[in-house]
Amino acid sequence: MTQKALINEDEIIRYYEDCQVDYELVWHLNSHMCMHYGYWTKETKNLREALSRMNQELIEQAGIEASDYVLDAGCGVGGSSIYLAKNVGCTVKGITLTPSQVTTSTENAHKHGVSEKVSFENQNYLSTTFEDNSFDVVWAIESVCYAWDKQDFLNEAFRVLKPGGRLIVADFYAAACEPGSRDAILLEKWTETWAIKAYAITDEFEQQCKTAGFSELLVRDATNNVLPSIRRLYYYFFPGIVVTTFSEFFGFRNRTQTRNTWSTYYQYKAYKKGLWRYNIISCVKPN
């Protein structure tokens, strides 16, 4: 693993430990255990349905079955891992950098009766302790963006997948911007609020998948399917920034939490300028 891949582990852990309360307040974290944007269709009634639908979309695209062993790379508080075990019946190993999330995920799995199917560990998805050819599926929702070099993640995913295994990634992808330009600065302001160095560029990520050895690449643009969440987060910004600014001033919130509130503004402004798309990308490790 490259040194760069290790640089901001502490920052990522601090972000999730400090900002979990925000997800609990506005994103149904305690009930649905999801920290992603969800997947909206014309039939989707509310955010809860969108959060569940994202899991189902990835299950269908990756063709996940009960006999599969899945690595949830960046498992958060275990929502997707538990959904997979309950709704597909497969076995799942979830990994996260954040020790408190391992504890919460394990408690959630016990609460939902899937402890025999699901387990969690504190590991870095760029350099795991798993044997070669261990998993049928590597699953990553809005987590690969944290890798400084996405090639590191793809190489490790390829290593731990069995021949014929599938990789499925749902994430943000940036437009190519001139370094130092206003567009690049706007994206940097957003990524910094989430402890992210930079998003991948779709064409470059596709090439990196091929470089790692993957084939049968499928890219689905799901930006319109996350649009209601983009807008919802933006609307939260206006009351949220007032509350969080005063709360930080009086010592009830900290700087990381205030920056997280600003992320809801920057993500929308960057979207309106066409600076990012949301893609669901899958590929296969050849036999």
C-alpha positions as CSV (number, residue, x, y, z in Angstrom):
1,M,0.0,0.0,0.0
2,T,1.3,3.4,-0.9
3,Q,2.1,6.0,1.8
4,K,-0.5,8.3,0.4
5,A,-3.2,5.8,1.1
6,L,-2.5,6.0,4.8
7,I,-2.3,9.7,5.2
8,N,-5.8,10.7,6.2
9,E,-7.1,7.6,8.0
10,D,-7.3,9.5,11.2
11,E,-9.2,12.3,9.5
12,I,-11.7,9.9,8.0
13,I,-12.3,8.2,11.4
14,R,-12.7,11.5,13.1
15,Y,-15.3,12.6,10.5
16,Y,-17.5,9.6,10.9
17,E,-17.2,9.6,14.7
18,D,-18.1,13.3,14.9
19,C,-20.7,13.4,12.2
20,Q,-22.7,10.2,12.9
21,V,-25.1,12.3,14.9
22,D,-26.0,14.3,11.7
23,Y,-26.8,11.1,9.9
24,E,-29.0,10.0,12.8
25,L,-30.9,13.3,12.8
26,V,-31.6,13.7,9.1
27,W,-30.8,10.4,7.3
28,H,-32.7,7.7,9.3
29,L,-29.4,6.1,10.4
30,N,-30.7,4.4,13.4
31,S,-33.6,2.7,11.5
32,H,-32.1,2.1,8.0
33,M,-28.4,2.1,8.9
34,C,-27.5,3.8,5.6
35,M,-25.1,6.8,4.9
36,H,-25.5,6.9,1.2
37,Y,-27.7,9.0,-1.2
38,G,-30.3,6.3,-1.9
39,Y,-31.8,5.5,-5.3
40,W,-35.0,7.2,-6.3
41,T,-37.5,6.2,-9.1
42,K,-40.9,7.6,-10.0
43,E,-42.4,5.0,-7.6
44,T,-40.2,5.9,-4.6
45,K,-42.3,7.5,-1.9
46,N,-39.7,8.6,0.6
47,L,-36.0,8.6,1.6
48,R,-36.5,5.3,3.5
49,E,-37.6,3.6,0.3
50,A,-34.7,5.2,-1.6
51,L,-32.1,3.9,0.8
52,S,-33.4,0.4,0.5
53,R,-33.7,0.6,-3.2
54,M,-30.0,1.5,-3.6
55,N,-29.1,-1.8,-2.1
56,Q,-31.5,-3.6,-4.4
57,E,-30.1,-1.9,-7.5
58,L,-26.6,-3.1,-6.7
59,I,-27.8,-6.6,-5.8
60,E,-29.4,-6.8,-9.3
61,Q,-26.5,-5.3,-11.2
62,A,-23.9,-7.6,-9.5
63,G,-26.2,-10.6,-9.7
64,I,-25.7,-11.5,-6.0
65,E,-27.1,-14.8,-4.8
66,A,-27.5,-16.6,-1.5
67,S,-24.4,-18.7,-2.1
68,D,-22.1,-15.7,-2.5
69,Y,-19.6,-14.4,0.0
70,V,-19.6,-10.6,-0.1
71,L,-17.0,-8.1,1.1
72,D,-18.7,-4.8,2.1
73,A,-15.8,-2.5,1.7
74,G,-16.5,0.6,3.8
75,C,-19.5,-0.8,5.6
76,G,-20.5,2.1,7.8
77,V,-22.8,1.0,10.5
78,G,-23.6,-2.3,8.6
79,G,-26.8,-1.4,6.7
80,S,-26.0,-2.9,3.4
81,S,-24.3,-6.0,4.9
82,I,-27.5,-6.6,7.0
83,Y,-29.8,-6.0,4.0
84,L,-27.8,-8.5,1.9
85,A,-28.0,-11.2,4.6
86,K,-31.7,-10.6,5.3
87,N,-33.0,-10.2,1.7
88,V,-30.6,-12.4,-0.3
89,G,-29.3,-14.8,2.4
90,C,-25.7,-14.4,1.5
91,T,-22.7,-14.3,3.9
92,V,-21.1,-10.9,4.3
93,K,-17.9,-9.5,5.8
94,G,-18.0,-5.8,6.5
95,I,-14.9,-3.7,7.0
96,T,-14.4,-0.1,8.1
97,L,-11.6,2.1,9.3
98,T,-13.7,3.4,12.2
99,P,-13.6,1.2,15.4
100,S,-16.9,2.5,16.7
101,Q,-18.6,1.5,13.5
102,V,-17.5,-2.1,14.0
103,T,-19.2,-2.1,17.4
104,T,-22.4,-0.5,16.1
105,S,-22.5,-2.8,13.0
106,T,-22.1,-5.8,15.2
107,E,-24.9,-4.6,17.5
108,N,-27.1,-3.9,14.5
109,A,-26.5,-7.4,13.1
110,H,-27.5,-9.0,16.4
111,K,-30.6,-6.8,16.6
112,H,-31.7,-7.9,13.1
113,G,-31.0,-11.6,13.7
114,V,-28.2,-12.0,11.1
115,S,-25.1,-12.4,13.3
116,E,-24.5,-15.9,11.9
117,K,-24.4,-14.4,8.4
118,V,-22.7,-11.1,8.9
119,S,-19.5,-10.1,10.7
120,F,-17.4,-6.9,10.9
121,E,-13.8,-6.0,11.2
122,N,-11.6,-2.9,11.5
123,Q,-9.6,-3.0,8.3
124,N,-8.4,-0.7,5.5
125,Y,-9.9,-1.8,2.2
126,L,-6.7,-0.8,0.4
127,S,-4.7,-3.5,2.2
128,T,-6.7,-6.3,3.8
129,T,-5.6,-9.4,5.6
130,F,-7.9,-11.7,3.5
131,E,-6.5,-14.5,1.4
132,D,-6.3,-14.2,-2.4
133,N,-9.5,-15.4,-4.1
134,S,-11.7,-15.1,-1.0
135,F,-14.9,-13.4,-2.1
136,D,-17.5,-13.7,-4.8
137,V,-18.4,-10.0,-4.6
138,V,-16.7,-6.8,-3.5
139,W,-19.4,-4.2,-2.7
140,A,-18.7,-0.5,-2.1
141,I,-21.3,2.3,-1.8
142,E,-19.8,5.8,-1.6
143,S,-16.6,4.5,0.0
144,V,-14.1,4.2,-2.8
145,C,-14.0,8.0,-3.0
146,Y,-12.0,8.0,0.1
147,A,-9.0,6.2,-1.5
148,W,-6.4,8.7,-2.5
149,D,-5.4,6.4,-5.4
150,K,-8.4,4.5,-6.6
151,Q,-6.0,2.0,-8.3
152,D,-5.0,0.8,-4.8
153,F,-8.5,-0.1,-4.1
154,L,-9.1,-1.8,-7.4
155,N,-5.9,-3.8,-7.2
156,E,-6.9,-5.1,-3.7
157,A,-10.5,-5.8,-4.8
158,F,-9.1,-7.9,-7.7
159,R,-6.8,-9.8,-5.4
160,V,-9.4,-10.8,-2.9
161,L,-12.1,-11.7,-5.5
162,K,-12.4,-15.3,-6.8
163,P,-12.1,-15.8,-10.5
164,G,-15.5,-14.9,-11.9
165,G,-16.1,-12.6,-8.9
166,R,-17.8,-9.3,-9.3
167,L,-17.0,-5.8,-8.2
168,I,-19.9,-3.3,-7.7
169,V,-19.3,0.4,-6.9
170,A,-21.8,3.2,-6.4
171,D,-20.0,6.6,-6.0
172,F,-19.4,10.2,-7.0
173,Y,-17.3,10.9,-10.1
174,A,-15.9,14.4,-10.9
175,A,-15.7,16.2,-14.2
176,A,-12.1,16.9,-15.3
177,C,-11.3,20.5,-14.1
178,E,-8.3,22.7,-14.7
179,P,-6.2,22.7,-11.4
180,G,-6.7,25.9,-9.6
181,S,-9.8,26.9,-11.5
182,R,-13.0,28.0,-9.8
183,D,-14.6,24.7,-10.6
184,A,-11.7,22.7,-9.1
185,I,-11.8,24.9,-6.0
186,L,-15.5,24.3,-5.6
187,L,-15.0,20.5,-5.8
188,E,-12.1,20.8,-3.3
189,K,-14.3,22.7,-0.8
190,W,-16.8,19.9,-1.0
191,T,-14.4,16.9,-0.7
192,E,-12.6,18.6,2.2
193,T,-15.8,18.7,4.2
194,W,-16.0,14.9,3.9
195,A,-12.3,14.1,4.5
196,I,-11.9,13.1,0.8
197,K,-8.9,14.1,-1.3
198,A,-10.6,13.9,-4.7
199,Y,-13.3,12.0,-6.6
200,A,-12.4,9.7,-9.5
201,I,-13.0,10.8,-13.1
202,T,-15.2,8.2,-14.8
203,D,-13.0,7.6,-17.8
204,E,-9.9,7.3,-15.7
205,F,-11.7,4.9,-13.3
206,E,-12.8,2.7,-16.2
207,Q,-9.2,2.5,-17.3
208,Q,-8.0,1.8,-13.8
209,C,-10.5,-1.1,-13.6
210,K,-9.0,-2.5,-16.8
211,T,-5.4,-2.0,-15.5
212,A,-6.3,-4.0,-12.4
213,G,-7.4,-6.8,-14.6
214,F,-11.2,-6.5,-14.6
215,S,-13.4,-7.1,-17.7
216,E,-17.1,-6.8,-18.6
217,L,-17.2,-3.2,-17.4
218,L,-20.7,-1.7,-17.0
219,V,-21.2,2.0,-16.2
220,R,-24.7,3.3,-15.3
221,D,-25.2,7.0,-14.8
222,A,-27.6,7.2,-11.8
223,T,-27.3,10.9,-11.2
224,N,-31.1,11.5,-11.8
225,N,-31.8,8.7,-9.3
226,V,-30.0,10.5,-6.5
227,L,-31.3,14.0,-7.5
228,P,-34.0,14.1,-4.8
229,S,-31.3,13.5,-2.2
230,I,-29.1,16.2,-3.7
231,R,-31.9,18.7,-3.3
232,R,-33.0,17.4,0.1
233,L,-29.4,18.0,1.5
234,Y,-29.3,21.4,0.0
235,Y,-32.6,22.4,1.7
236,Y,-31.2,21.2,5.0
237,F,-28.3,23.6,4.6
238,F,-30.1,26.8,5.4
239,P,-31.6,25.9,8.8
240,G,-28.6,23.6,9.5
241,I,-25.9,26.2,9.1
242,V,-27.6,28.6,11.5
243,V,-28.0,25.9,14.1
244,T,-24.5,24.4,13.7
245,T,-22.7,27.8,13.7
246,F,-24.3,28.9,17.0
247,S,-23.9,25.4,18.4
248,E,-20.1,25.4,17.6
249,F,-19.8,28.9,19.1
250,F,-21.3,27.7,22.4
251,G,-19.3,24.5,22.3
252,F,-22.1,22.0,21.5
253,R,-20.7,21.1,18.1
254,N,-17.2,21.1,16.6
255,R,-15.5,22.3,13.4
256,T,-15.8,18.9,11.7
257,Q,-19.6,18.9,12.2
258,T,-19.9,22.5,10.9
259,R,-17.9,21.6,7.8
260,N,-20.2,18.6,7.3
261,T,-23.1,21.0,7.2
262,W,-21.3,23.1,4.5
263,S,-21.0,19.9,2.4
264,T,-24.7,20.0,1.7
265,Y,-24.3,23.4,0.0
266,Y,-21.1,22.6,-2.0
267,Q,-22.5,19.3,-3.3
268,Y,-25.5,21.1,-4.8
269,K,-23.6,24.0,-6.3
270,A,-21.1,21.6,-7.9
271,Y,-24.0,19.5,-9.2
272,K,-25.7,22.6,-10.8
273,K,-22.4,23.4,-12.5
274,G,-22.2,19.9,-13.9
275,L,-19.0,19.1,-12.0
276,W,-20.0,15.6,-10.9
277,R,-22.1,12.6,-11.8
278,Y,-23.2,9.6,-9.7
279,N,-22.3,6.2,-11.3
280,I,-23.0,2.6,-10.5
281,I,-20.1,0.6,-12.0
282,S,-19.6,-3.1,-12.1
283,C,-17.0,-5.4,-13.5
284,V,-15.8,-9.0,-13.3
285,K,-12.5,-10.8,-12.5
286,P,-12.0,-13.1,-15.4
287,N,-11.9,-16.9,-14.9
